[in-house]
């Protein structure tokens, strides 16, 4: 009777202080220290009406770091998305 294959060990992400996490991938055989947050030039997108401007403008902000795995690849990137927080103000005549 054939035996069931053992499940692959899972990657882990554990906190190692206020600013750092330790990522371990036992399948690929490595660990590394990763920042919990990073500064991203497009981390926020607040609405601006300064000097007659009426639009959303990119703004630098601290965003979480995310680790993505796909097959034998590991990607480390900023985790963020754009979400408009307010509707455009009514057009003034």
ZADO-1210 file (C-alpha; in nm, 4 decimals, padded with zeros to 6 digits):
<atoms>
<atom x="00.0000" y="00.0000" z="00.0000" code="UNK" pos="1"/>
<atom x="00.1592" y="00.3370" z="-00.1022" code="UNK" pos="2"/>
<atom x="00.2076" y="00.5853" z="00.1793" code="UNK" pos="3"/>
<atom x="00.0792" y="00.9403" z="00.1696" code="UNK" pos="4"/>
<atom x="00.3495" y="01.1990" z="00.0949" code="UNK" pos="5"/>
<atom x="00.4466" y="01.4102" z="00.3943" code="UNK" pos="6"/>
<atom x="00.3201" y="01.7675" z="00.3793" code="UNK" pos="7"/>
<atom x="00.5873" y="02.0265" z="00.3054" code="UNK" pos="8"/>
<atom x="00.6958" y="02.2349" z="00.6042" code="UNK" pos="9"/>
<atom x="00.5327" y="02.5779" z="00.6132" code="UNK" pos="10"/>
<atom x="00.7163" y="02.9085" z="00.5969" code="UNK" pos="11"/>
<atom x="00.7074" y="03.1199" z="00.9116" code="UNK" pos="12"/>
<atom x="00.7143" y="03.4903" z="00.9898" code="UNK" pos="13"/>
<atom x="00.7879" y="03.5777" z="01.3529" code="UNK" pos="14"/>
<atom x="00.8396" y="03.9114" z="01.5236" code="UNK" pos="15"/>
<atom x="01.1951" y="03.9797" z="01.6410" code="UNK" pos="16"/>
<atom x="01.1506" y="04.3245" z="01.7872" code="UNK" pos="17"/>
<atom x="00.9569" y="04.6414" z="01.7290" code="UNK" pos="18"/>
<atom x="01.0699" y="04.6932" z="01.3672" code="UNK" pos="19"/>
<atom x="01.1735" y="04.3501" z="01.2384" code="UNK" pos="20"/>
<atom x="01.0313" y="04.0088" z="01.1447" code="UNK" pos="21"/>
<atom x="01.2213" y="03.6885" z="01.0711" code="UNK" pos="22"/>
<atom x="01.1030" y="03.5029" z="00.7616" code="UNK" pos="23"/>
<atom x="01.2042" y="03.1355" z="00.7359" code="UNK" pos="24"/>
<atom x="01.1406" y="02.9186" z="00.4308" code="UNK" pos="25"/>
<atom x="01.2374" y="02.5580" z="00.5186" code="UNK" pos="26"/>
<atom x="01.1610" y="02.4275" z="00.1682" code="UNK" pos="27"/>
<atom x="01.4092" y="02.6653" z="00.0028" code="UNK" pos="28"/>
<atom x="01.6434" y="02.6495" z="00.3037" code="UNK" pos="29"/>
<atom x="01.6878" y="03.0122" z="00.4098" code="UNK" pos="30"/>
<atom x="01.5887" y="03.2702" z="00.6696" code="UNK" pos="31"/>
<atom x="01.6152" y="03.6463" z="00.6608" code="UNK" pos="32"/>
<atom x="01.5336" y="03.9468" z="00.8702" code="UNK" pos="33"/>
<atom x="01.2701" y="04.1707" z="00.7106" code="UNK" pos="34"/>
<atom x="01.1474" y="04.5151" z="00.8134" code="UNK" pos="35"/>
<atom x="00.7844" y="04.5234" z="00.9338" code="UNK" pos="36"/>
<atom x="00.7213" y="04.8546" z="00.7551" code="UNK" pos="37"/>
<atom x="00.8904" y="05.0510" z="00.4815" code="UNK" pos="38"/>
<atom x="00.8614" y="05.4016" z="00.3409" code="UNK" pos="39"/>
<atom x="00.6812" y="05.4005" z="00.0076" code="UNK" pos="40"/>
<atom x="00.6687" y="05.7164" z="-00.2097" code="UNK" pos="41"/>
<atom x="00.3074" y="05.6377" z="-00.3060" code="UNK" pos="42"/>
<atom x="00.1953" y="05.5080" z="00.0347" code="UNK" pos="43"/>
<atom x="-00.0957" y="05.7507" z="00.0647" code="UNK" pos="44"/>
<atom x="-00.3095" y="05.9363" z="-00.1831" code="UNK" pos="45"/>
<atom x="-00.4835" y="06.2266" z="-00.0058" code="UNK" pos="46"/>
<atom x="-00.7210" y="06.4658" z="-00.1786" code="UNK" pos="47"/>
<atom x="-00.5713" y="06.8097" z="-00.2458" code="UNK" pos="48"/>
<atom x="-00.7477" y="07.1370" z="-00.3109" code="UNK" pos="49"/>
<atom x="-00.4410" y="07.3556" z="-00.2560" code="UNK" pos="50"/>
<atom x="-00.3829" y="07.6395" z="-00.5025" code="UNK" pos="51"/>
<atom x="-00.6949" y="07.5533" z="-00.7014" code="UNK" pos="52"/>
<atom x="-00.5930" y="07.1887" z="-00.7465" code="UNK" pos="53"/>
<atom x="-00.8757" y="06.9380" z="-00.7061" code="UNK" pos="54"/>
<atom x="-00.7259" y="06.5914" z="-00.7280" code="UNK" pos="55"/>
<atom x="-00.5682" y="06.3058" z="-00.5361" code="UNK" pos="56"/>
<atom x="-00.1908" y="06.3352" z="-00.4967" code="UNK" pos="57"/>
<atom x="00.0606" y="06.0665" z="-00.4034" code="UNK" pos="58"/>
<atom x="00.2258" y="06.1135" z="-00.0655" code="UNK" pos="59"/>
<atom x="00.5124" y="05.9286" z="00.1026" code="UNK" pos="60"/>
<atom x="00.4001" y="05.7036" z="00.3908" code="UNK" pos="61"/>
<atom x="00.4989" y="05.4034" z="00.5985" code="UNK" pos="62"/>
<atom x="00.3354" y="05.0824" z="00.4710" code="UNK" pos="63"/>
<atom x="00.3559" y="04.7177" z="00.5840" code="UNK" pos="64"/>
<atom x="00.6025" y="04.4809" z="00.4176" code="UNK" pos="65"/>
<atom x="00.4408" y="04.1698" z="00.2687" code="UNK" pos="66"/>
<atom x="00.6041" y="03.8409" z="00.1673" code="UNK" pos="67"/>
<atom x="00.4447" y="03.6500" z="-00.1201" code="UNK" pos="68"/>
<atom x="00.5334" y="03.2935" z="-00.2183" code="UNK" pos="69"/>
<atom x="00.4669" y="03.1269" z="-00.5508" code="UNK" pos="70"/>
<atom x="00.6228" y="02.7897" z="-00.6232" code="UNK" pos="71"/>
<atom x="00.9972" y="02.8203" z="-00.5668" code="UNK" pos="72"/>
<atom x="00.9863" y="03.2014" z="-00.5713" code="UNK" pos="73"/>
<atom x="00.9626" y="03.4468" z="-00.2828" code="UNK" pos="74"/>
<atom x="00.8702" y="03.8126" z="-00.3329" code="UNK" pos="75"/>
<atom x="00.9116" y="04.0878" z="-00.0735" code="UNK" pos="76"/>
<atom x="00.7198" y="04.4070" z="-00.1422" code="UNK" pos="77"/>
<atom x="00.5227" y="04.6912" z="00.0107" code="UNK" pos="78"/>
<atom x="00.1656" y="04.5945" z="00.0915" code="UNK" pos="79"/>
<atom x="-00.0720" y="04.8698" z="-00.0043" code="UNK" pos="80"/>
<atom x="-00.3664" y="04.9498" z="-00.2254" code="UNK" pos="81"/>
<atom x="-00.5375" y="05.2646" z="-00.3376" code="UNK" pos="82"/>
<atom x="-00.8773" y="05.3407" z="-00.1937" code="UNK" pos="83"/>
<atom x="-01.0442" y="05.6759" z="-00.2369" code="UNK" pos="84"/>
<atom x="-01.1575" y="05.7911" z="00.1076" code="UNK" pos="85"/>
<atom x="-01.3883" y="06.0707" z="00.0001" code="UNK" pos="86"/>
<atom x="-01.5886" y="06.1604" z="-00.3052" code="UNK" pos="87"/>
<atom x="-01.4878" y="06.4515" z="-00.5219" code="UNK" pos="88"/>
<atom x="-01.6364" y="06.7721" z="-00.3859" code="UNK" pos="89"/>
<atom x="-01.9335" y="06.9043" z="-00.5811" code="UNK" pos="90"/>
<atom x="-01.8357" y="07.1215" z="-00.8754" code="UNK" pos="91"/>
<atom x="-01.8793" y="07.4872" z="-00.7937" code="UNK" pos="92"/>
<atom x="-02.0356" y="07.7038" z="-01.0601" code="UNK" pos="93"/>
</atoms>
